[in-house]
Amino acid sequence: MAGLKASPLNASISDNLLGFILAVASSAFIGSSFIIKKKGLKRAGASGTRAGSGGYGYLLEPLWWIGMVTMIVGEFTNFIAYIYAPAVLVTPLGALSIIVSAVLAHFLLNEYLQKLGIVGCVLCIVGSTLIVLYAPSEKNLTSVEEIWELATQPAFLLYTASVVAVALVLIFYCAPRYGQTNIMVYVGICSIVGSLTVMSVKAVGIAIKLTIEGYSQAASFQTWIFVFVAVSCIILQLNYLNMVSYFSLFCYKLKCDAQ
């Protein structure tokens, strides 16, 4: 009896460990992709309209596509991690991509961290570690309908409406006016929309896991709503993430020219 009781616990620990490893690997891929794409944006910007000004010449740059493929691999790995581990465990580990980017930027882009940047990286590591160590247990969901029931609670609907409203203001009002001078506009869009991405990706991941286990979720209309939300949010984030990358590159160039 003791062995039978321990079995589900061991399976849970094994799933969390696998999710942890996948999340760390995902951070490595995604962190590397930022640097590769940034080098691609730099090349593209030298011969056309830069991404920060709404240009899309980077789509013809092979190096940018290498970075994009690297990011897709990282995001796919992250997606799989959500299937096996709780979102509260996987999501904080995404901060490790910042550390990877900072280290690679030092060697590949000659961008050096100042004292404040080093403090920020240390805080990312400490924060991620604390959340991973003390993350609360996640409710075991057995269908997409259960996630849908939680997602349609008044509190979450109010939160979703707030996120959409703030994102629309940033996209249609703040970005055209202040996006060229304040990087926080683009970062804000990516971060706010990202909260909905996490929820929808987790839902899609559970749907895939249940389908593989023999409980098909393809016939559920909720599954396809979550898929639509996930894809839409990811595309939106990628677009503004490119603008963030080029903005930081442009600011660094101005700093170098001033020196």
ABEGO torsion letter per residue (X at the ends): XAAAAAAAAAAAAAAAAAAAAAAAAAAAAAAAAAAAAAAAAAAAAAABBBAAAGBAAAAABAAAAAAAAAAAAAAAAAAAAAAABBAAAAAAAAAAAAAAAAAAAAAAAGBBBBAAAAAAAAAAAAAAAAAAAABBBBBBBABAAAAAAAAABAAAAAAAAAAAAAAAAAAAAAAAAAAAABAAAAAAAAAAAAAAAAAAAAAAAAAAAAAAAGBBAAABAAAAAAAAAAAAAAAAAAAAAAAAAAAAAAAAAAAAAAX
